[in-house]
Amino acid sequence: MLQLNSIEDFNELRRRLLTDQNGKIPTIVISAGTCGQASGANDLIRITKRELLNNNLTGRVKYRITGCHGFCEMEPSILVQPRGTFYPKVNMEKMIRIVEAVNQGKVLEDLLFVDPDTGKRIEKQNDLPFYRNQVRTILASNENIDPIRIYDYIQNDGYSALAAVLEWNEPEWVIDEVKVSGLRGRGGAGFPTGVKWGLLAEQKNGSGKYLVCNADEGDPGAYMDRSVLEGNPHSIIEGMIIGSFATGATEGVIYIRAEYPLAIKHLIIALRRARELGLLGENILGSGFSFDISLVKGAGAFVCGEETALIRSVEGKMGEPRQRPPFPVQKGIEDKPTAINNVETWANIPIIFRNGAEKYSKIGPEGNSGTKIFSIVGKVKNTGLVEVPMGTKINEIVNNIGGGSVSKTPIKAVQTGGPSGGCIPANMFDLSIDYDSLSKVGSIMGSGGMIVMDENTCMVDVAKYFMNFLKDESCGKCFTCRKGTQRMYEILDDISSGKGTLEQLDLLEELAYVVKDTTMCGLGQTAPNPVLSTLGYFKDEYEAHIKEKRCPAGVCKELITFSINENCTGCLVCLRSCPENAITGSKQELHIINQDKCIKCAACKSVCKFDAVDVI
Amino acid sequence: MINLTINGLKISVEEGTTILEASTFLGFPIPTLCNMEGLSPYGACRLCVVEIEEGTNAKLVTSCTYLAEEGLKVKTASSRVIKARKMILELMLASCPQSKIIQDLASTHEVRQQRFKQEYEDCILCGLCVRMCEEQMMAKAIGFRGRGENRTVGSPFDSKSEVCRLCGGCMYVCPACQLRCTYNEPEKAICGGCANLSPPCIEKEKFDDMMCYMEPCVSCEIEKFNNGG
């Protein structure tokens, strides 16, 4: 087995791999992250292998199984390299045709992506409206790398940053470079990474220091970290090795949630391969510097994404936060100095050293450098992972890259930062996305989740949903967080069911500020954000629920009734779809909903083609 | 020694002193339910919040867990602190109305209304019993289970713990149930001081067995005697 004992060995391997690479052979790239596999990528892999073998194409056409490429709406998708042809929503029949076309060097016009605005077919991935406006410094590697093959990563400049850092051999310089780059923690709080590393390097502790990669991504609707973990695990490992060299950390921990089995699998393989090659473990590349990384699986608590709770969880204790100071950098795992960074932060480190810190600091506005991945979900046409420079306008992400509202109803608001974030109304969409401007409007950057909501979304219901999540996921240590989230939920539940009073609304606001003020950790301090931001921007909706007993968006079940209007053609479709048999009527006659039986599931409204179901 | 200012008064304290200790030393009262001398600070009840720093950096921290820092400016009774404390007490009254300690605190802090739906939970999960058991009795018989609204105190798997020595320490420190085992009829309670607390140990369906470690329990014995047993 190949063992790299020096930096020269590594450079030699890299040279060999780069010359070996025959980029001219057409390659079918199958996007098979968890999202791709869920929509059928495994079948495509099987078909591709079979077709290549059956038709003796193995030397002429290659295939690569990779992590997620980001365009989740179009999964399972196929990318043909080096041409860059993009085929959306491929099924098994289409796959057979694609393999044949790739062999013949043809493009299948009828399977290409159709631009919903112009109606034209677009061939190249980079010309798609979704990809065109992105700056994909991290995510672009996903399509070039098979995550379980370390050579793929090395071919794509992988570990070259590590080799350069080891060759330079000056830890202080590494920290200075990270400071120059202006990289801020991607986990949500935005603490400058270089400063954190500097603090860890200053700590004098004979018994060792820890570096932690926080991969406990728990926000509903957020999966940026998962795609990097699954698609490019070596970039995180390389980042951590560079970090340990700079700070003198002796042990690394990747704290990953157990709900990400594919990411765990890829990480285990990546760690093993890096160790085998001599890039991890004792005496890395013969430099005399040693560092190893272990994997710790979380047990499913949202609060363990909080630094101090994560530390306790790694130690095997109950995941609950503790008072800071002392900060983890002073007293962390087993009371040793510990620096914790998010997955995306680590993935940025090799990029900074590959392209130069100066260049990195020029991306995005002053004080918010670099790119950020957002997972855009909800009521937009193009859901998926979007990587843009910091400071990009919300409008650009939602309407240009996201493609605007998926339905006829206009977009009302976007919720950023997961359950701890806030809702930003559509009239503020020219806000640029960075740590500071988001916190000014009562939301947070968070890890990058972005939920788009249209006029059919009730903001009281949204606040109630997040409060329900938080009351379950609060660790329960602080009385105000535990009881506060329960009581806020209780009041929101009252309001959404028409039992709310205006006094309760004042109480809700008063309670929200107290919870924000008096809790210990980030979860509690940001927990009232969904309530406060919706109260701030959508107070009229709350008041409609209380004063008029009406839900303007038609969501809160206790406040709405379904009825059928004159548009009804008597087609019987709604009648058949009703699970409670609440609709009566015969063919070509106006149908009637029996209100006693109606459970307000909205099944009739979703199937009606004539806009004949009213929700009042 | 560390110099800090509490409510405008300068004080020097040893390193490792909490704000709560320093304030108490100066004579500024700070209410707390989850802090007790001899047990490690935990910061669960949040009643002891104080305001530190000034201007936009001003924030509330629990004085029981926050160690004194050089040059720190502390306000123990600013309007922000009082507002937070009153809300916390209101929340406690709404959940645990039967505790005399909470009632007394609410009364001294002029909490005159309770605007939430009334619950009867008793336990505020302050963790005194857990720390008492672990740190003073060296038993670790009880601990926290679950999270969020499902968090409770109890022994593993709700079975009687093998390491429990029935010392009663957990009940002794409990702010919500300290008067529980006086008598089975509240109006004839021995101390006569608290008529609003019924001994939970005789209401087995409402309270877990495991919370009562008194053996023999005075209350149960009297009940047996009254029933001619």
HADDOCK unambig.tbl for C-alpha pairs under 7 A between the chains (distance, minus, plus):
assign (segid A and resid 323 and name CA) (segid B and resid 65 and name CA) 6.49 0.50 0.50
assign (segid A and resid 471 and name CA) (segid B and resid 148 and name CA) 5.59 0.50 0.50
assign (segid A and resid 471 and name CA) (segid B and resid 149 and name CA) 6.32 0.50 0.50
assign (segid A and resid 472 and name CA) (segid B and resid 147 and name CA) 6.98 0.50 0.50
assign (segid A and resid 472 and name CA) (segid B and resid 148 and name CA) 4.78 0.50 0.50
assign (segid A and resid 472 and name CA) (segid B and resid 149 and name CA) 6.03 0.50 0.50
assign (segid A and resid 473 and name CA) (segid B and resid 147 and name CA) 6.68 0.50 0.50
assign (segid A and resid 473 and name CA) (segid B and resid 148 and name CA) 5.51 0.50 0.50
assign (segid A and resid 474 and name CA) (segid B and resid 147 and name CA) 6.48 0.50 0.50
assign (segid A and resid 474 and name CA) (segid B and resid 148 and name CA) 4.53 0.50 0.50
assign (segid A and resid 475 and name CA) (segid B and resid 147 and name CA) 4.68 0.50 0.50
assign (segid A and resid 475 and name CA) (segid B and resid 148 and name CA) 5.01 0.50 0.50
assign (segid A and resid 476 and name CA) (segid B and resid 147 and name CA) 5.48 0.50 0.50
assign (segid A and resid 476 and name CA) (segid B and resid 148 and name CA) 4.46 0.50 0.50
assign (segid A and resid 476 and name CA) (segid B and resid 149 and name CA) 6.88 0.50 0.50
assign (segid A and resid 476 and name CA) (segid B and resid 151 and name CA) 6.24 0.50 0.50
assign (segid A and resid 477 and name CA) (segid B and resid 44 and name CA) 5.38 0.50 0.50
assign (segid A and resid 478 and name CA) (segid B and resid 43 and name CA) 6.98 0.50 0.50
assign (segid A and resid 478 and name CA) (segid B and resid 44 and name CA) 4.49 0.50 0.50
assign (segid A and resid 478 and name CA) (segid B and resid 45 and name CA) 6.17 0.50 0.50
assign (segid A and resid 478 and name CA) (segid B and resid 46 and name CA) 6.62 0.50 0.50
assign (segid A and resid 479 and name CA) (segid B and resid 44 and name CA) 5.81 0.50 0.50
assign (segid A and resid 479 and name CA) (segid B and resid 45 and name CA) 5.18 0.50 0.50
assign (segid A and resid 479 and name CA) (segid B and resid 46 and name CA) 6.56 0.50 0.50
assign (segid A and resid 480 and name CA) (segid B and resid 88 and name CA) 6.64 0.50 0.50
assign (segid A and resid 482 and name CA) (segid B and resid 148 and name CA) 5.78 0.50 0.50
assign (segid A and resid 482 and name CA) (segid B and resid 149 and name CA) 6.52 0.50 0.50
assign (segid A and resid 514 and name CA) (segid B and resid 84 and name CA) 5.43 0.50 0.50
assign (segid A and resid 517 and name CA) (segid B and resid 60 and name CA) 6.01 0.50 0.50
assign (segid A and resid 518 and name CA) (segid B and resid 46 and name CA) 6.59 0.50 0.50
assign (segid A and resid 518 and name CA) (segid B and resid 49 and name CA) 6.94 0.50 0.50
assign (segid A and resid 518 and name CA) (segid B and resid 60 and name CA) 6.01 0.50 0.50
assign (segid A and resid 518 and name CA) (segid B and resid 61 and name CA) 6.78 0.50 0.50
